[in-house]
């Protein structure tokens, strides 16, 4: 948007804008779906998923950059233990939350790389 409104408003085509909007939507879905898949597969509860989301938000401010990994892990572990799950089951869900975060981050990096390529190709050609 900075390029469109600040540098050259006639450079980007509607095809690029459409692709970038769709990829942005996919970017948000990638993180949500990765979290949903891994936590659900590990037997995590709805409260565990909520704790992971809260942990990501809080963790990004508490101990940057490691807070987004540590805080959700700890919150999910505690949440699952409070719900009377065994330590082993709670650890399984907490590790699944960690894997979901890392998978979602990888997917977002790939999508963002595609977005950069789309932008650069449209500006150059």
N, C-alpha and C positions, 0 to 999 in steps of 0.2 A: 504494500500500500504506500510505503514511503517513496518507492520508485515511481509509482503511478502518479501520485499527487505532488511529489516534491521535485522530481527530476525530469521525467518525460511522460506526459499523460497520453501520448499517442503510440507508445512503443508496444505495450502488451496487448495481445489479441484476446478476444472473448473466449477462444479455445483454452488459452493458458489460464485465464481467470476461472473458467469452469473446472479445469483439472486441479488447480490449486485449492479451490473450495472443496471439491470432492476429496482430495487428499487430506485436507484439514479435518474433515469429518471422519475419515478413516483413521487419522492420527488419534483422535479422541476415543474412537471405538476400539482401537488396538489395545490400549492400556486397560480399558474396562473389560474387554473380552478375555484378555490374558489373565487378569485377576479372577474373573468369574470362573474360567475353566480350571485353573490350577487349584484354587481354594475349594471349589465344589468337588473336584476329583479327590482331594485329600480328606473330604468329609468335614470341611469347615462349616460353621454356622453363619447365619445372616449377621449375627452380632460380630463374628470374627471378621467378616468382610467389611462391616462398618468400622470396626477398630482399625483395620488396615488403611482404610481411606482417611480416617482421622489422623492416624499415625504418619501418613505421607504428608499431610498438610502441616501438622505440628512439627514433624521431624525436619522439614525443610527450613524451619526457623530456629530450632533448638540447637542442633549440632551440625551446621552445614559443613560439608556435603554428605557426611556419613549418617546424619539423622534420618534421611529418607530410607535408609536400610535398617538401621538399628531400632528406631522408635516403632515402626510398624511391626517388626518382628516381636519385640517385647510386648506391645499392646495385644497382638493376636494371641501370643502365648498366655498372657494373663487372662484374657477374655475367655479363651477356651478352657483354661483351668477352673475359672469361676463357674463355668457351666458344667462342672463335675466330669470333665473328660480326664483321662489318665495323662500323665506327663508325656508318655510316648505319643499318644494321639495328638496332644496339644503341640508338641514339637513338630510333628509331621505337618500339621496345618500351618504353623509358623514358617517352616522351611518352604512349604508350597507358596506362601505369600511372598517370600523372598524370591523364589524362582519366577513367580508371576511378575514381580516388579522388574527383574532383570530381563525377562522375555519381552515385556511391554516396552522397556527402554530400548532394547535392540530393534524391535519393530518400529518404534518411533524414529529411531536414527535412520533406518532404511527409508522410511517414508519421507523424512525430511531431506535426505540426499536426493531422492527422486524429485521432490519439489524444487530443490536448488537447480537440478539439471533442467527441468521444465522451464524455469525462469531464465536461466542462462541461455538456453537454446532459443527461446523466444526473443530475447534481447539481441543476441548476435545475428540471428537470421531474420 
